[in-house]
């Protein structure tokens, strides 16, 4: 099995800087920083990418507005339905990146809080 690449520090810093004013929680998943609102994931990094979560309407819009945007597929064959990977062209444009980040945050903020899973008891 191929090893995952570490996220470049510059991408982690870019996301951290742009997300700092949002009321969210930063956690680590599989060694990558991800952000949650009410225990619902909305943004994060994976390997050399930043991904965001969108409503169906916004996902269709971002996919149709930029041919470099792609579905988020952390493991080959396992596409995460509401998530997309943002290309460098969006990340380099602070205004556009911010617009999509706000849309993602706004959408996930409307979702009901996700209850934390209880730890399984060992036998």
ABEGO torsion letter per residue (X at the ends): XBBBBBBBAAAAAAAAAAAAABBBBBBBBGGBBBBBBGGBBABEBBEABBBBBBBAAAAAAAAAABAABBBBBABBGBBBAABBBBBAAAAABAAAAAAAAAAAAAAAAABBBBBBBBBBBBX
